[in-house]
Amino acid sequence: MSELAVAVFAAQTGEHVLEAPRSRRFEQFRLSFDEVAYRRRLATAGFAWVGRDETAFPPRLRAIHDPPPGLFVRGDAALSLVDRPAVAIVGARACSPYGSSVGHSLARELAAAGVVVISGLARGVDAAAHRGALEGGITVAALGCGIDRDYPRVHASLAAEIAGRGWVVSEYAPGVEPAPWRFPARNRIVAGLSDATVVVEARERSGALITADLALDEGREVLAVPGEITSQLSAGTNHLLRLGATPVTCAADVLRAVGVSPAPARDSERLDERLEQVRAAVADAPVAVDELVRRTGLDPGPVAAALAELELLGLVVQAEGLYREVMRPT
């Protein structure tokens, strides 16, 4: 039985189908389905299909209890990338600047160590993780809609960049529109492709916690980034930590969980006294420019210049008027 026929039938009926239905409707569809012609149309559109029973199908995803019939794939990377260690980074769509910064820097360091970063192309932590990973290596985006859709549309250019170096994948055929029930189903693809799942920020009923639960169900490692106890965005992650999730304080925590050695430490340029003074003032907590002026005793002009240099060096980031130190690899 063709797995592609099952996937295309599911797309046409709007159902979530994992095995060939024992129905007259499906039998009629199967007899009329031309797989060779359909694959040819996929290739013309720049897509490919990897069936569940094909050797190129990701082994980790095949091992879950409800794997999809196959994956539609958009991307230029070799299929062998699925053999590399992989980590899912997920979190809140409406994340804080802290969550975005951590997701970005964590993904960058993991990718630099050769880990494939998996996420869902959503706003917030997902997008930050994809962008960070692209700075250091390869990332894979799993969609909750047809492989020909970029959802949200604002991430079309990000999806194109991901496909240029990694993969965009979906169990849904071209033409399938996003629907609320498809995103929890998508989350099992994110968790299933990964050796471990890291939750950066999550409210109590966040979709990121669904991904974490799915990873736990499959016996995969779950890690969480600690957050402020007064923040609703940290309620979900702090709950995971109470349940025994591994705390993430640096990229090395995640690398150890998947058995990967950290990338060699990059030679850091010795900062001049002015830059080091400003960097040290940012290290304790997010801070505004006027507070940095007070802490350092420098004039506003030199502080602003130092911050600009530190941003270019990738040592600090700015969001909502506050500067914070970038998460360090170890």
C-alpha positions in Angstrom: 0.0 0.0 0.0 1.4 3.4 -1.0 2.0 5.7 2.0 1.8 8.6 -0.4 -1.7 7.6 -1.4 -2.7 7.7 2.3 -1.2 11.2 2.8 -2.8 12.6 -0.3 -6.2 11.0 0.6 -5.9 12.6 4.1 -5.3 16.0 2.5 -8.3 15.7 0.2 -10.6 14.5 3.0 -9.3 16.9 5.7 -8.8 13.9 8.0 -5.9 12.8 10.2 -5.0 9.5 8.6 -2.0 7.4 9.6 -2.9 4.0 8.1 -4.8 3.1 4.9 -8.5 3.3 5.8 -10.6 0.2 5.2 -13.3 2.1 3.4 -14.8 2.0 -0.1 -14.0 5.7 -0.5 -10.3 5.1 0.0 -10.2 2.0 -2.2 -11.7 4.1 -5.0 -9.2 6.8 -4.4 -6.3 4.3 -4.3 -7.2 2.8 -7.6 -7.3 6.2 -9.4 -4.2 7.6 -7.7 -1.1 7.9 -10.0 1.8 8.0 -7.6 4.5 8.5 -10.4 2.6 11.5 -11.8 2.1 12.9 -8.3 5.8 12.6 -7.4 6.6 14.3 -10.7 4.4 17.2 -9.8 5.9 17.5 -6.4 9.4 17.6 -7.9 8.4 20.3 -10.3 7.1 22.4 -7.4 10.4 21.9 -5.5 9.2 19.3 -3.0 9.9 15.6 -2.3 8.2 12.8 -0.5 9.9 10.3 2.0 7.6 7.5 2.9 7.6 5.9 6.4 8.9 2.6 5.0 11.7 4.2 3.0 15.3 3.9 4.4 15.7 7.7 4.2 12.8 8.3 6.6 14.1 9.6 9.9 14.6 6.6 12.3 13.7 8.7 15.4 10.4 9.7 13.9 9.6 6.2 12.7 10.1 5.0 16.3 7.2 7.0 17.8 4.0 5.2 18.4 2.0 7.2 15.8 4.5 8.2 13.0 3.0 9.9 9.9 2.7 7.9 6.6 5.7 10.0 5.4 7.0 13.5 5.2 6.8 16.1 2.4 10.1 17.8 2.3 11.3 21.2 1.0 15.0 21.8 1.2 18.5 21.3 -0.3 20.2 19.4 2.5 21.1 15.7 2.1 18.7 13.4 3.7 21.5 12.0 5.8 21.3 15.0 8.1 18.6 13.1 10.0 21.4 10.8 11.3 23.0 13.7 13.3 22.0 14.5 16.9 18.9 16.7 17.0 17.4 18.9 19.6 14.0 20.6 19.6 13.8 24.1 20.9 10.2 25.3 21.6 8.5 28.0 23.6 6.0 30.7 23.8 4.8 32.6 20.7 4.4 35.8 22.7 7.8 35.3 24.4 9.7 37.9 26.4 13.0 39.5 25.1 14.7 37.1 27.5 13.1 34.1 26.0 13.9 35.3 22.5 17.5 35.9 23.4 18.0 32.5 25.1 16.3 30.6 22.3 18.5 32.4 19.7 21.8 32.0 21.5 21.1 28.5 22.7 20.3 27.3 19.1 23.3 29.1 17.7 25.7 27.3 20.1 24.0 23.9 19.6 24.2 24.2 15.8 27.8 25.3 16.0 28.5 22.0 17.8 26.9 20.0 14.9 23.4 19.5 16.4 20.4 19.9 14.1 17.9 22.3 15.8 14.2 21.4 15.3 11.3 23.8 15.8 7.9 24.7 14.4 8.5 28.0 12.5 6.0 29.8 14.9 6.4 33.3 16.2 8.5 33.9 19.3 10.9 31.2 20.6 10.5 29.0 17.5 11.6 31.8 15.1 14.4 32.9 17.4 15.7 29.3 17.6 15.7 28.9 13.8 17.5 32.2 13.3 20.1 31.4 15.9 20.7 27.9 14.4 21.2 29.4 10.9 24.1 31.5 12.4 25.8 28.3 13.5 24.7 25.4 11.3 21.5 23.7 10.2 17.9 23.8 11.4 14.7 21.9 10.4 11.2 23.5 10.6 8.1 21.3 10.9 4.8 22.8 9.7 1.2 22.3 10.8 -0.1 22.9 7.3 0.7 21.9 3.7 4.4 21.8 2.6 3.7 24.6 0.1 2.5 27.0 2.9 4.6 29.3 5.0 2.8 29.8 8.3 2.8 32.4 9.6 3.3 34.2 6.3 5.6 36.7 7.9 8.1 33.9 8.2 8.2 33.1 4.4 11.8 34.5 4.1 12.9 32.6 7.2 11.4 29.4 5.8 13.3 29.9 2.5 16.5 30.4 4.4 15.9 27.2 6.4 15.2 25.2 3.2 18.3 26.6 1.6 20.5 24.9 4.2 18.3 22.3 6.0 14.7 21.2 5.6 11.1 22.4 6.0 8.9 19.3 6.5 5.3 18.5 6.9 3.1 15.4 7.0 0.5 17.4 5.0 0.4 17.6 1.2 0.4 20.8 -0.8 -2.8 22.7 -0.5 -3.6 21.8 3.1 -4.5 25.0 5.1 -3.5 25.5 8.7 -6.1 24.4 11.3 -5.9 24.5 15.1 -5.9 20.7 15.4 -3.0 20.3 13.1 -0.5 22.1 15.3 -0.6 19.6 18.2 -0.2 16.9 15.6 2.8 18.9 14.2 4.3 19.0 17.7 4.7 15.2 17.7 6.8 15.6 14.5 9.0 18.2 16.3 9.5 15.9 19.3 9.8 12.8 17.2 12.6 14.1 15.1 14.6 15.1 18.2 16.8 13.3 20.7 15.8 15.9 23.3 13.4 18.8 23.7 14.2 22.1 25.3 11.4 24.4 26.5 12.5 28.0 26.8 9.4 29.8 28.0 5.8 28.4 28.3 2.6 29.4 30.0 0.7 26.8 32.0 -1.3 25.6 28.9 1.3 26.3 26.3 1.6 24.2 23.1 5.3 23.9 24.0 4.2 21.7 26.9 2.4 19.4 24.5 5.7 18.9 22.7 7.4 18.2 26.0 4.8 15.7 27.0 5.1 14.0 23.6 8.8 13.8 24.0 8.4 12.3 27.5 5.9 9.7 26.2 8.6 8.6 23.7 11.3 8.3 26.4 13.2 11.4 25.1 15.0 13.8 27.3 13.2 17.0 28.3 15.0 20.1 29.5 13.7 23.5 30.6 15.1 27.0 31.0 14.4 28.4 34.5 12.4 31.6 34.6 11.2 34.2 37.0 8.8 32.8 39.5 6.5 35.9 39.1 6.3 35.5 35.3 3.4 33.6 33.7 5.7 32.9 30.8 7.8 30.8 33.2 4.9 28.9 34.8 5.2 26.0 32.4 8.9 25.7 32.4 9.2 26.0 36.2 6.5 23.3 36.5 8.6 21.0 34.2 11.6 21.6 36.5 9.5 20.6 39.5 8.6 17.4 37.7 12.3 16.6 37.1 13.2 18.2 33.8 16.9 19.0 33.4 17.6 22.7 34.0 19.3 24.5 31.2 21.9 27.1 32.3 24.1 27.0 29.1 24.4 25.1 25.8 26.7 22.6 27.4 23.8 21.3 29.6 21.9 20.4 26.4 25.0 19.0 24.6 25.7 16.7 27.5 22.1 15.4 27.4 22.5 14.3 23.8 26.1 13.0 24.2 27.8 15.8 22.1 31.0 17.5 23.0 30.8 21.3 23.1 32.3 23.1 20.1 35.9 24.4 20.7 35.8 27.7 22.6 36.0 30.6 20.2 39.0 32.8 20.8 37.6 35.9 22.4 39.1 39.2 21.7 40.4 41.0 24.8 38.0 43.9 25.4 39.4 47.3 26.2 38.7 48.7 29.6 35.7 50.7 28.5 33.9 47.8 26.8 34.6 45.5 29.7 33.3 48.0 32.1 30.0 48.2 30.2 29.8 44.5 29.6 30.2 43.8 33.3 27.5 46.3 34.2 25.1 44.4 31.8 26.0 41.0 33.1 24.0 41.1 36.4 20.6 41.9 34.9 18.9 43.6 31.9 19.5 47.3 32.2 18.6 50.5 30.4 21.2 53.0 29.1 20.6 55.6 31.8 21.2 53.0 34.5 24.4 51.9 32.7 25.6 55.5 32.7 24.9 55.6 36.5 26.6 52.3 37.1 29.7 52.9 35.1 30.2 56.6 35.7 30.8 57.1 31.9 29.2 59.7 29.8 26.1 58.7 27.7 28.1 59.0 24.4 30.8 56.5 25.3 28.2 54.1 26.9 26.1 54.2 23.7 29.3 53.6 21.5 30.4 50.7 23.8 26.9 49.1 23.6 27.0 49.3 19.8 30.4 47.6 19.7 29.3 44.9 22.1 26.2 44.2 20.0 28.4 43.8 16.9 30.6 41.4 18.8 27.5 39.4 19.8 28.1 39.9 23.5 24.9 41.8 24.3 21.5 42.2 22.8 18.9 45.0 23.1 15.1 44.6 23.3 12.4 47.0 24.6 15.0 49.5 25.7 17.0 47.0 27.9 20.4 45.5 27.2 21.3 42.0 28.4 24.3 39.8 28.1 24.1 37.0 25.5 23.9 33.5 26.9 27.4 32.0 27.0 28.1 28.5 25.6 29.5 27.1 28.8 
